[in-house]
Amino acid sequence: PDSHNDLSTRGLREIDTNSSLKDPVKPMDVGENWQLQYDVEMPPFGKLTVSTTYQYLGEEIVGGKKLDRIKATTAVKVADDLGNSGLKLKSQESGGLIWFDNARGGIDHSEFTQDMSMRITRPSTDPTKPGAEMKQVMKQTMKLKYTPM
């Protein structure tokens, strides 16, 4: 498969999986934050660092259930670009809300949006020909409903 396709599918799935929700190390008061940071290898572009900040927004009754509402904001940056990989993140915004069901011990549902703009430049291996440039703008909205197995 094309490596550009790999960036927008497998790698982003890994980011989504790793950033879904990590429990804080202590009970949280309304308005308190906790963070998670991890690296994702994205061949051939190098390593990306993903940082997610969670904020506890309090309890909310949804569909007759008392759920904890949590805001999540994610930032992605190129941590190690393997020399001159050509990947430049021009802008990136990602965030949303998670509704956590304490009675069940898991996420009830979530809503996220992601806007990302990047440029990938590849020099030509033939000095008589120009290199290639690809611009990619991605906007997606995800609404997930979790069901117990």
DSSP file (Angstrom, degrees, kcal/mol; ACC not computed):
  #  RESIDUE AA STRUCTURE BP1 BP2  ACC     N-H-->O    O-->H-N    N-H-->O    O-->H-N    TCO  KAPPA ALPHA  PHI   PSI    X-CA   Y-CA   Z-CA
    1    1 A P              0   0    0      0, 0.0     2,-0.1     0, 0.0     5,-0.0   0.000 360.0 360.0 360.0 154.8    0.0    0.0    0.0
    2    2 A D     >  -     0   0    0      1,-0.1     4,-1.8     2,-0.0     3,-0.3  -0.390 360.0-133.0 -63.6 136.0    1.0    3.6   -0.6
    3    3 A S  H  > S+     0   0    0      1,-0.2     4,-1.8     2,-0.2    -1,-0.1   0.816 106.6  57.6 -65.0 -29.6    2.8    5.1    2.4
    4    4 A H  H  > S+     0   0    0      2,-0.2     4,-1.5     1,-0.2    -1,-0.2   0.896 106.5  49.1 -66.4 -38.2    0.6    8.2    2.3
    5    5 A N  H  > S+     0   0    0     -3,-0.3     4,-0.9     1,-0.2     5,-0.3   0.885 106.9  56.8 -63.4 -39.1   -2.4    6.0    2.7
    6    6 A D  H ><>S+     0   0    0     -4,-1.8     5,-2.0     1,-0.2     3,-0.5   0.882 104.4  53.0 -59.2 -40.1   -0.6    4.3    5.6
    7    7 A L  I 3<>S+     0   0    0     -4,-1.8     5,-0.5     1,-0.2    -1,-0.2   0.896 112.5  43.2 -63.4 -40.8   -0.3    7.7    7.3
    8    8 A S  I 3<5S+     0   0    0     -4,-1.5    -1,-0.2     3,-0.1    -2,-0.2   0.511 127.3  24.1 -89.7  -2.8   -4.0    8.4    7.1
    9    9 A T  I <X5S+     0   0    0     -4,-0.9     4,-2.5    -3,-0.5     5,-0.2   0.625 125.2  29.1-121.1 -76.5   -5.3    5.0    8.1
   10   10 A R  I  >5S+     0   0    0     -5,-0.3     4,-2.1     1,-0.2    -3,-0.2   0.919 124.7  45.8 -57.1 -48.0   -3.1    2.7   10.2
   11   11 A G  I  ><S+     0   0    0     -5,-2.0     4,-2.2     1,-0.2    -1,-0.2   0.907 114.0  47.1 -64.7 -42.8   -1.2    5.5   12.0
   12   12 A L  H  ><S+     0   0    0     -5,-0.5     4,-2.6    -6,-0.3    -1,-0.2   0.845 109.7  54.7 -69.9 -31.6   -4.3    7.5   12.7
   13   13 A R  H  X S+     0   0    0     -4,-2.5     4,-2.7     2,-0.2    -1,-0.2   0.910 108.6  49.5 -62.9 -40.8   -6.0    4.4   14.0
   14   14 A E  H  X S+     0   0    0     -4,-2.1     4,-2.6    -5,-0.2    -2,-0.2   0.907 110.5  49.6 -65.0 -41.2   -3.1    3.8   16.4
   15   15 A I  H  X S+     0   0    0     -4,-2.2     4,-1.9     1,-0.2    -2,-0.2   0.940 112.6  47.9 -60.8 -46.5   -3.3    7.5   17.6
   16   16 A D  H  < S+     0   0    0     -4,-2.6     4,-0.5     1,-0.2    -2,-0.2   0.910 112.9  48.2 -61.6 -43.3   -7.1    7.0   18.1
   17   17 A T  H >< S+     0   0    0     -4,-2.7     3,-0.8     1,-0.2     4,-0.3   0.920 114.8  44.5 -64.0 -44.8   -6.6    3.8   20.0
   18   18 A N  H 3< S+     0   0    0     -4,-2.6    -1,-0.2     1,-0.2    -2,-0.2   0.773 116.7  45.2 -73.2 -25.6   -3.8    5.1   22.3
   19   19 A S  T 3< S+     0   0    0     -4,-1.9    -1,-0.2    -5,-0.2     3,-0.2   0.379  79.7 107.2 -99.7   6.4   -5.6    8.4   23.0
   20   20 A S  S <  S-     0   0    0     -3,-0.8     2,-0.2    -4,-0.5    -1,-0.1   0.940  95.9 -43.5 -55.4 -63.1   -9.1    7.0   23.7
   21   21 A L        -     0   0    0     -4,-0.3     2,-0.5    -3,-0.1    -1,-0.2  -0.724  50.5-169.2-170.6 121.3   -9.1    7.5   27.5
   22   22 A K        -     0   0    0     -2,-0.2    32,-0.1    -3,-0.2    -4,-0.0  -0.962  33.7-115.0-113.0 130.0   -6.6    6.8   30.2
   23   23 A D        -     0   0    0     -2,-0.5     2,-0.0     1,-0.1    -2,-0.0  -0.282  29.0-113.3 -63.4 143.6   -7.7    7.0   33.8
   24   24 A P        -     0   0    0      0, 0.0    -1,-0.1     0, 0.0     4,-0.1  -0.350  22.4-120.7 -68.9 161.1   -6.3    9.7   36.0
   25   25 A V  S    S+     0   0    0      2,-0.1    -2,-0.1    -2,-0.0     9,-0.0   0.588  92.6  24.7 -82.0  -9.1   -4.1    8.5   38.9
   26   26 A K  S    S-     0   0    0      0, 0.0    -1,-0.0     0, 0.0     0, 0.0  -0.950 100.6 -75.7-145.3 163.3   -6.4   10.1   41.5
   27   27 A P        -     0   0    0      0, 0.0     2,-0.3     0, 0.0    -2,-0.1  -0.345  54.0-134.7 -59.7 144.8  -10.1   11.2   41.9
   28   28 A M        -     0   0    0     -4,-0.1     2,-0.3     4,-0.1     3,-0.0  -0.808   6.9-143.2-110.2 144.1  -10.7   14.4   40.0
   29   29 A D    >   -     0   0    0     -2,-0.3     3,-2.3     1,-0.1    27,-0.3  -0.673  48.2 -78.4 -92.7 157.1  -12.6   17.5   40.9
   30   30 A V  T 3  S+     0   0    0      1,-0.3    27,-0.2    -2,-0.3    -1,-0.1  -0.331 121.2  21.1 -56.0 130.5  -14.6   19.4   38.3
   31   31 A G  T 3  S+     0   0    0     25,-3.6    -1,-0.3     1,-0.3    26,-0.1   0.237  91.9 131.9  94.2 -12.7  -12.3   21.4   36.1
   32   32 A E    <   -     0   0    0     -3,-2.3    24,-2.5    24,-0.2    -1,-0.3  -0.416  42.1-148.5 -75.1 150.5   -9.2   19.4   36.9
   33   33 A N  E     -A   55   0A   0     22,-0.2     2,-0.3    -2,-0.1    22,-0.2  -0.807  16.0-177.8-116.1 155.4   -6.9   18.1   34.1
   34   34 A W  E     -A   54   0A   0     20,-1.8    20,-3.3    -2,-0.3     2,-0.3  -0.964  16.4-143.9-143.9 159.3   -4.6   15.1   33.5
   35   35 A Q  E     -A   53   0A   0     -2,-0.3     2,-0.3    18,-0.2    18,-0.2  -0.849  12.2-166.3-128.6 158.6   -2.4   14.3   30.5
   36   36 A L  E     -A   52   0A   0     16,-2.3    16,-3.2    -2,-0.3     2,-0.4  -0.994  10.3-178.4-139.0 135.1   -1.1   11.5   28.4
   37   37 A Q  E     +A   51   0A   0     -2,-0.3     2,-0.3    14,-0.2    14,-0.2  -1.000  10.6 155.8-135.7 139.2    1.8   11.6   26.0
   38   38 A Y  E     -A   50   0A   0     12,-2.2    12,-3.1    -2,-0.4     2,-0.3  -0.969  33.5-117.1-153.6 164.0    3.1    8.8   23.7
   39   39 A D  E     -A   49   0A   0     -2,-0.3     2,-0.4    10,-0.2    10,-0.2  -0.816  17.7-161.3-107.9 147.4    5.1    8.3   20.5
   40   40 A V  E     -A   48   0A   0      8,-2.6     8,-2.9    -2,-0.3     2,-0.5  -0.997  16.9-134.8-127.6 126.8    3.8    6.7   17.3
   41   41 A E  E     -A   47   0A   0     -2,-0.4     6,-0.2     6,-0.2     8,-0.0  -0.706  22.7-177.4 -80.2 128.0    6.2    5.4   14.6
   42   42 A M  E >>  -A   46   0A   0      4,-3.4     3,-2.7    -2,-0.5     4,-0.6  -0.609  26.5-128.5-127.9  70.6    5.0    6.5   11.2
   43   43 A P  T 34 S+     0   0    0      0, 0.0    39,-0.0     0, 0.0   -37,-0.0  -0.329  86.8  17.6 -57.6 141.0    7.3    5.1    8.5
   44   44 A P  T 34 S+     0   0    0      0, 0.0   -41,-0.0     0, 0.0    -3,-0.0  -0.919 127.2  53.1 -93.6  17.7    8.7    6.6    6.3
   45   45 A F  T <4 S-     0   0    0     -3,-2.7     2,-0.3     1,-0.3    40,-0.2   0.657  98.5-125.1 -90.8 -15.9    8.1   10.0    8.1
   46   46 A G  E  <  -A   42   0A   0     -4,-0.6    -4,-3.4    35,-0.1     2,-0.4  -0.799  50.3 -19.7 110.7-153.0    9.6    9.2   11.5
   47   47 A K  E     -AB  41  80A   0     33,-2.7    32,-2.4    -2,-0.3    33,-2.0  -0.820  49.6-158.4-105.1 134.3    8.2    9.5   15.0
   48   48 A L  E     -AB  40  78A   0     -8,-2.9    -8,-2.6    -2,-0.4     2,-0.5  -0.875  10.2-143.7-105.1 142.0    5.1   11.6   16.0
   49   49 A T  E     -AB  39  77A   0     28,-2.9    28,-2.0    -2,-0.4     2,-0.5  -0.934  15.3-163.4-104.7 125.9    4.5   12.7   19.6
   50   50 A V  E     -AB  38  76A   0    -12,-3.1   -12,-2.2    -2,-0.5     2,-0.5  -0.941   5.5-172.8-112.9 124.9    0.9   12.7   20.6
   51   51 A S  E     -AB  37  75A   0     24,-2.7    24,-2.8    -2,-0.5     2,-0.5  -0.977   0.8-170.9-119.9 126.3   -0.2   14.6   23.7
   52   52 A T  E     -AB  36  74A   0    -16,-3.2   -16,-2.3    -2,-0.5     2,-0.5  -0.971   5.6-162.0-118.7 129.2   -3.8   14.4   25.0
   53   53 A T  E     -AB  35  73A   0     20,-2.9    20,-2.3    -2,-0.5     2,-0.3  -0.946   9.2-162.4-108.6 126.4   -5.1   16.7   27.8
   54   54 A Y  E     -AB  34  72A   0    -20,-3.3   -20,-1.8    -2,-0.5     2,-0.4  -0.827   3.5-166.3-105.2 145.6   -8.2   15.5   29.6
   55   55 A Q  E     -AB  33  71A   0     16,-2.4    16,-2.8    -2,-0.3     2,-0.5  -0.989  19.6-132.6-133.9 126.8  -10.5   17.7   31.7
   56   56 A Y  E     - B   0  70A   0    -24,-2.5   -25,-3.6    -2,-0.4    14,-0.2  -0.661  22.5-178.8 -78.6 121.7  -13.2   16.4   34.0
   57   57 A L  E     -     0   0A   0     12,-2.9    13,-0.2    -2,-0.5     2,-0.2   0.466  41.5-110.8-102.0  -4.3  -16.4   18.4   33.4
   58   58 A G  E     - B   0  69A   0     11,-0.6    11,-3.2   -29,-0.1    -1,-0.3  -0.504  47.9 -36.8 106.9-175.6  -18.6   16.7   36.0
   59   59 A E  E     - B   0  68A   0      9,-0.2     2,-0.3    -2,-0.2     9,-0.2  -0.555  49.0-177.9 -89.7 152.5  -21.6   14.4   36.0
   60   60 A E  E     - B   0  67A   0      7,-2.6     7,-3.1    -2,-0.2     2,-0.6  -0.990  26.7-126.8-147.5 139.7  -24.5   14.5   33.5
   61   61 A I  E     + B   0  66A   0     -2,-0.3     2,-0.4     5,-0.2     5,-0.2  -0.808  34.3 173.4 -89.1 120.7  -27.6   12.5   33.3
   62   62 A V  E >   - B   0  65A   0      3,-2.8     3,-1.9    -2,-0.6    -2,-0.1  -0.986  68.8 -14.9-131.4 120.6  -27.9   11.0   29.7
   63   63 A G  T 3  S-     0   0    0     -2,-0.4    -1,-0.1     1,-0.3     3,-0.1   0.845 128.7 -53.8  57.6  34.9  -30.6    8.5   28.8
   64   64 A G  T 3  S+     0   0    0      1,-0.3     2,-0.4     0, 0.0    -1,-0.3   0.463 116.9 112.9  80.2   1.2  -31.4    8.0   32.5
   65   65 A K  E <   -B   62   0A   0     -3,-1.9    -3,-2.8    -5,-0.0     2,-0.7  -0.862  68.5-127.8-109.0 141.5  -27.8    7.1   33.4
   66   66 A K  E     +B   61   0A   0     -2,-0.4    36,-0.4    -5,-0.2    37,-0.4  -0.789  39.5 178.5 -85.9 115.8  -25.4    9.2   35.5
   67   67 A L  E     -B   60   0A   0     -7,-3.1    -7,-2.6    -2,-0.7     2,-0.5  -0.884  30.8-124.3-120.9 149.2  -22.3    9.6   33.3
   68   68 A D  E     -BC  59 100A   0     32,-3.1    32,-3.3    -2,-0.3     2,-0.5  -0.814  26.6-144.7 -89.4 128.2  -19.0   11.5   33.9
   69   69 A R  E     -BC  58  99A   0    -11,-3.2   -12,-2.9    -2,-0.5   -11,-0.6  -0.835  19.6-176.2 -99.6 129.5  -18.3   14.0   31.1
   70   70 A I  E     -BC  56  98A   0     28,-2.9    28,-2.9    -2,-0.5     2,-0.4  -0.986  17.1-145.4-130.0 130.4  -14.7   14.4   30.1
   71   71 A K  E     -BC  55  97A   0    -16,-2.8   -16,-2.4    -2,-0.4     2,-0.4  -0.786  16.8-165.7 -92.7 137.6  -13.2   16.8   27.5
   72   72 A A  E     -BC  54  96A   0     24,-2.7    24,-2.3    -2,-0.4     2,-0.4  -0.992   8.1-175.9-127.2 131.2  -10.2   15.6   25.5
   73   73 A T  E     -BC  53  95A   0    -20,-2.3   -20,-2.9    -2,-0.4     2,-0.4  -0.996   9.7-164.1-126.6 127.8   -7.8   17.8   23.4
   74   74 A T  E     -BC  52  94A   0     20,-2.8    20,-0.8    -2,-0.4     2,-0.4  -0.920   7.3-170.8-119.5 137.5   -5.1   16.2   21.4
   75   75 A A  E     -B   51   0A   0    -24,-2.8   -24,-2.7    -2,-0.4     2,-0.4  -0.971   6.0-163.0-122.7 140.7   -2.0   17.7   19.8
   76   76 A V  E     +B   50   0A   0     -2,-0.4     2,-0.3   -26,-0.2   -26,-0.2  -0.977  11.9 171.9-124.3 135.2    0.4   15.9   17.3
   77   77 A K  E     -B   49   0A   0    -28,-2.0   -28,-2.9    -2,-0.4     2,-0.7  -0.984  41.0-105.0-139.6 154.9    3.9   17.0   16.4
   78   78 A V  E     +B   48   0A   0     -2,-0.3   -30,-0.3   -30,-0.2     3,-0.2  -0.688  37.7 177.0 -77.6 114.1    6.7   15.5   14.4
   79   79 A A  E    S+     0   0A   0    -32,-2.4     2,-0.3    -2,-0.7   -31,-0.2   0.848  73.0   9.3 -88.4 -38.6    9.2   14.4   17.1
   80   80 A D  E     -B   47   0A   0    -33,-2.0   -33,-2.7   -35,-0.1    -1,-0.3  -0.910  61.8-169.4-147.0 110.6   11.8   12.7   14.8
   81   81 A D     >  -     0   0    0     -2,-0.3     4,-1.0   -35,-0.2     6,-0.2   0.201  41.5-117.0 -94.1  18.7   11.5   13.2   11.1
   82   82 A L  T  4  -     0   0    0      2,-0.1     2,-0.6     3,-0.1   -36,-0.1   0.911  68.0 -64.0  50.2  49.1   14.2   10.6   10.1
   83   83 A G  T  4 S-     0   0    0      1,-0.1     2,-0.7     2,-0.1     3,-0.2  -0.693 119.3  -2.5  82.3-119.9   16.3   13.3    8.5
   84   84 A N  T  4 S+     0   0    0     -2,-0.6    -1,-0.1     1,-0.2    -2,-0.1  -0.577  74.3 150.0-108.9  67.9   14.6   14.9    5.6
   85   85 A S     <  -     0   0    0     -4,-1.0    -1,-0.2    -2,-0.7     3,-0.1   0.771  52.5-131.7 -71.9 -25.0   11.3   12.9    5.4
   86   86 A G        +     0   0    0      1,-0.3    35,-1.6    -3,-0.2     2,-0.5   0.465  57.9 137.5  89.6   0.9    9.4   15.9    4.0
   87   87 A L  E     + D   0 120A   0     33,-0.2     2,-0.4   -42,-0.2    -1,-0.3  -0.720  24.4 175.4 -86.1 125.1    6.5   15.7    6.4
   88   88 A K  E     - D   0 119A   0     31,-2.4    31,-2.5    -2,-0.5     2,-0.8  -0.979  22.8-148.6-129.1 118.4    5.3   19.1    7.7
   89   89 A L  E     - D   0 118A   0     -2,-0.4    29,-0.3    29,-0.2     3,-0.1  -0.780  15.1-176.5 -82.9 112.7    2.2   19.4    9.9
   90   90 A K  E     -     0   0A   0     27,-2.1     2,-0.3    -2,-0.8    28,-0.2   0.883  67.0 -12.7 -80.0 -39.3    0.8   22.8    9.0
   91   91 A S  E     - D   0 117A   0     26,-1.8    26,-2.8    -3,-0.1    -1,-0.3  -0.979  60.0-176.3-158.5 153.0   -2.0   22.7   11.5
   92   92 A Q  E     + D   0 116A   0     -2,-0.3     2,-0.4    24,-0.2    24,-0.2  -0.918   6.3 169.3-156.4 125.4   -3.7   20.1   13.7
   93   93 A E  E     + D   0 115A   0     22,-3.0    22,-3.2    -2,-0.3     2,-0.3  -0.993   9.6 162.8-136.7 130.6   -6.7   20.4   16.0
   94   94 A S  E     +CD  74 114A   0    -20,-0.8   -20,-2.8    -2,-0.4     2,-0.3  -0.989  14.1 118.7-148.3 137.2   -8.4   17.4   17.6
   95   95 A G  E     +CD  73 113A   0     18,-2.2    18,-2.7    -2,-0.3     2,-0.3  -0.984  13.4 148.1-179.4 174.6  -10.7   17.1   20.5
   96   96 A G  E     -CD  72 112A   0    -24,-2.3   -24,-2.7    -2,-0.3     2,-0.4  -0.982  41.1 -66.6 171.9-161.7  -14.1   16.1   21.8
   97   97 A L  E     -CD  71 111A   0     14,-2.4    14,-2.4    -2,-0.3     2,-0.4  -0.928  26.8-161.9-124.9 145.3  -16.1   14.7   24.7
   98   98 A I  E     -CD  70 110A   0    -28,-2.9   -28,-2.9    -2,-0.4     2,-0.6  -0.989   7.6-154.2-124.3 133.3  -16.2   11.4   26.4
   99   99 A W  E     -CD  69 109A   0     10,-3.0     9,-3.1    -2,-0.4    10,-1.2  -0.944  17.4-161.0-108.4 114.2  -19.1   10.2   28.6
  100  100 A F  E     -CD  68 107A   0    -32,-3.3   -32,-3.1    -2,-0.6     2,-0.9  -0.814  10.7-146.9-102.8 132.0  -17.8    7.6   31.0
  101  101 A D  E  >> - D   0 106A   0      5,-3.0     4,-2.1    -2,-0.4     5,-1.7  -0.840  12.7-175.3-100.0 100.7  -20.2    5.2   32.8
  102  102 A N  T  45S+     0   0    0     -2,-0.9    -1,-0.2   -36,-0.4   -35,-0.1   0.849  82.8  59.2 -64.6 -34.4  -18.7    4.6   36.3
  103  103 A A  T  45S+     0   0    0    -37,-0.4    -1,-0.2     1,-0.2   -36,-0.1   0.886 116.9  32.7 -62.5 -38.0  -21.4    2.0   37.1
  104  104 A R  T  45S-     0   0    0     -3,-0.3    -1,-0.2     2,-0.2    -2,-0.2   0.696 106.4-127.7 -89.1 -22.8  -20.3   -0.1   34.1
  105  105 A G  T  <5S+     0   0    0     -4,-2.1     2,-0.3     1,-0.3    -3,-0.2   0.806  74.2  76.8  79.1  30.7  -16.6    0.8   34.4
  106  106 A G  E   <S-D  101   0A   0     -5,-1.7    -5,-3.0    40,-0.0    -1,-0.3  -0.968  89.0 -69.2-159.6 173.6  -16.3    1.9   30.8
  107  107 A I  E     -D  100   0A   0     -2,-0.3    -7,-0.3    -7,-0.2     3,-0.1  -0.510  31.2-168.4 -71.2 134.3  -17.0    4.6   28.1
  108  108 A D  E     -     0   0A   0     -9,-3.1    38,-2.3     1,-0.4     2,-0.3   0.898  65.8 -31.0 -86.1 -52.2  -20.6    5.0   27.2
  109  109 A H  E     -DE  99 145A   0    -10,-1.2   -10,-3.0    36,-0.2    -1,-0.4  -0.980  55.9-160.1-160.9 166.2  -20.2    7.2   24.1
  110  110 A S  E     -DE  98 144A   0     34,-2.4    34,-2.4    -2,-0.3     2,-0.4  -0.984   7.8-155.6-150.9 158.1  -17.9    9.8   22.7
  111  111 A E  E     +DE  97 143A   0    -14,-2.4   -14,-2.4    -2,-0.3     2,-0.3  -0.982  21.7 173.0-138.4 124.2  -17.8   12.6   20.0
  112  112 A F  E     -DE  96 142A   0     30,-3.0    30,-3.1    -2,-0.4     2,-0.3  -0.959  16.0-163.3-133.1 149.0  -14.6   13.8   18.4
  113  113 A T  E     -DE  95 141A   0    -18,-2.7   -18,-2.2    -2,-0.3     2,-0.4  -0.965   7.8-169.0-125.7 149.4  -13.6   16.1   15.6
  114  114 A Q  E     -DE  94 140A   0     26,-2.5    26,-2.4    -2,-0.3     2,-0.4  -0.987   7.7-177.8-141.2 128.8  -10.2   16.3   13.9
  115  115 A D  E     +DE  93 139A   0    -22,-3.2   -22,-3.0    -2,-0.4     2,-0.4  -0.996  15.3 168.1-123.3 124.9   -8.8   18.9   11.5
  116  116 A M  E     -DE  92 138A   0     22,-2.7    22,-3.2    -2,-0.4     2,-0.4  -1.000  16.0-172.6-140.8 137.6   -5.3   18.3   10.1
  117  117 A S  E     +DE  91 137A   0    -26,-2.8   -27,-2.1    -2,-0.4   -26,-1.8  -0.998  17.7 166.5-129.0 128.8   -3.4   19.9    7.3
  118  118 A M  E     -DE  89 136A   0     18,-2.7    18,-2.6    -2,-0.4     2,-0.4  -0.948  24.7-149.2-140.7 160.2    0.0   18.6    6.2
  119  119 A R  E     -DE  88 135A   0    -31,-2.5   -31,-2.4    -2,-0.3     2,-0.5  -0.999   9.4-167.0-130.2 132.6    2.4   18.9    3.3
  120  120 A I  E     -DE  87 134A   0     14,-3.0    14,-3.0    -2,-0.4     2,-0.4  -0.981   6.8-172.7-121.5 122.1    4.7   16.1    2.2
  121  121 A T  E     - E   0 133A   0    -35,-1.6    12,-0.2    -2,-0.5    -2,-0.0  -0.943   4.0-171.2-117.2 137.7    7.5   16.9   -0.2
  122  122 A R  E     - E   0 132A   0     10,-3.2    10,-2.8    -2,-0.4   -37,-0.1  -0.986  18.9-135.5-127.1 120.2    9.7   14.3   -1.8
  123  123 A P        -     0   0    0      0, 0.0     2,-0.2     0, 0.0     8,-0.0  -0.387  31.0-104.8 -69.4 154.3   12.8   15.3   -3.8
  124  124 A S        -     0   0    0      5,-0.3     7,-0.1     1,-0.1     0, 0.0  -0.512  11.0-144.3 -76.9 145.8   13.4   13.6   -7.1
  125  125 A T  S    S+     0   0    0     -2,-0.2    -1,-0.1     1,-0.1     6,-0.1   0.598  92.3  69.3 -81.4 -12.1   16.0   10.9   -7.4
  126  126 A D  S >  S-     0   0    0      4,-0.1     3,-2.3     1,-0.1    -2,-0.1  -0.935  76.4-151.7-107.8 114.2   16.7   12.3  -10.9
  127  127 A P  T 3  S+     0   0    0      0, 0.0    -1,-0.1     0, 0.0     4,-0.1   0.655  94.6  60.3 -62.7 -13.7   18.4   15.7  -10.7
  128  128 A T  T 3  S+     0   0    0      2,-0.1    -3,-0.0    -3,-0.0    -2,-0.0   0.524 100.7  64.5 -89.2  -4.9   16.8   16.7  -14.1
  129  129 A K  S <  S-     0   0    0     -3,-2.3    -5,-0.3     1,-0.0    -3,-0.1  -0.899  85.9-112.6-120.7 148.2   13.3   16.2  -12.8
  130  130 A P        -     0   0    0      0, 0.0    -4,-0.1     0, 0.0    -2,-0.1  -0.345  33.3-114.0 -73.2 157.9   11.3   18.1  -10.1
  131  131 A G        -     0   0    0     -7,-0.1     2,-0.4     1,-0.1   -10,-0.0  -0.077  32.1-104.5 -76.3-174.7   10.3   16.5   -6.9
  132  132 A A  E     -E  122   0A   0    -10,-2.8   -10,-3.2     2,-0.0     2,-0.4  -0.880  26.1-165.7-117.1 148.1    6.8   15.8   -5.8
  133  133 A E  E     -E  121   0A   0     -2,-0.4     2,-0.4   -12,-0.2   -12,-0.2  -0.999   1.4-169.7-133.5 135.5    4.6   17.6   -3.3
  134  134 A M  E     -E  120   0A   0    -14,-3.0   -14,-3.0    -2,-0.4     2,-0.5  -0.991   4.2-163.0-125.4 130.4    1.4   16.4   -1.8
  135  135 A K  E     -E  119   0A   0     -2,-0.4     2,-0.4   -16,-0.2   -16,-0.2  -0.937  10.6-172.3-109.8 134.1   -0.9   18.6    0.3
  136  136 A Q  E     -E  118   0A   0    -18,-2.6   -18,-2.7    -2,-0.5     2,-0.5  -0.991  10.8-174.4-131.5 128.7   -3.5   16.8    2.5
  137  137 A V  E     -E  117   0A   0     -2,-0.4     2,-0.5   -20,-0.2   -20,-0.2  -0.989  11.6-172.8-119.0 126.3   -6.3   18.4    4.4
  138  138 A M  E     +E  116   0A   0    -22,-3.2   -22,-2.7    -2,-0.5     2,-0.4  -0.977  10.8 173.5-125.7 128.9   -8.3   16.0    6.6
  139  139 A K  E     +E  115   0A   0     -2,-0.5     2,-0.3   -24,-0.2   -24,-0.2  -0.994  13.6 163.6-131.4 125.4  -11.5   16.8    8.5
  140  140 A Q  E     -E  114   0A   0    -26,-2.4   -26,-2.5    -2,-0.4     2,-0.4  -0.995  24.2-158.0-143.8 150.5  -13.4   14.1   10.3
  141  141 A T  E     -E  113   0A   0     -2,-0.3     2,-0.4   -28,-0.2   -28,-0.2  -0.995  13.6-167.7-125.3 131.0  -16.1   13.8   13.0
  142  142 A M  E     -E  112   0A   0    -30,-3.1   -30,-3.0    -2,-0.4     2,-0.5  -0.979   9.6-176.7-123.4 130.4  -16.5   10.6   14.9
  143  143 A K  E     -E  111   0A   0     -2,-0.4     2,-0.4   -32,-0.2   -32,-0.2  -0.989  15.1-174.3-122.4 119.1  -19.4    9.6   17.2
  144  144 A L  E     -E  110   0A   0    -34,-2.4   -34,-2.4    -2,-0.5     2,-0.5  -0.925  16.0-163.6-119.8 139.5  -19.0    6.3   18.9
  145  145 A K  E     -E  109   0A   0     -2,-0.4     2,-0.4   -36,-0.2   -36,-0.2  -0.990  17.6-148.2-119.1 121.8  -21.4    4.3   21.1
  146  146 A Y        -     0   0    0    -38,-2.3   -40,-0.0    -2,-0.5    -2,-0.0  -0.733  11.2-167.1 -94.5 136.5  -19.8    1.6   23.2
  147  147 A T        -     0   0    0     -2,-0.4   -40,-0.1   -38,-0.0   -39,-0.0  -0.969  26.3-111.4-122.3 139.1  -21.7   -1.6   24.0
  148  148 A P              0   0    0      0, 0.0   -42,-0.0     0, 0.0   -44,-0.0  -0.351 360.0 360.0 -66.1 148.2  -20.6   -4.1   26.6
  149  149 A M              0   0    0     -2,-0.0    -2,-0.0     0, 0.0     0, 0.0   0.425 360.0 360.0 -93.1 360.0  -19.5   -7.5   25.3
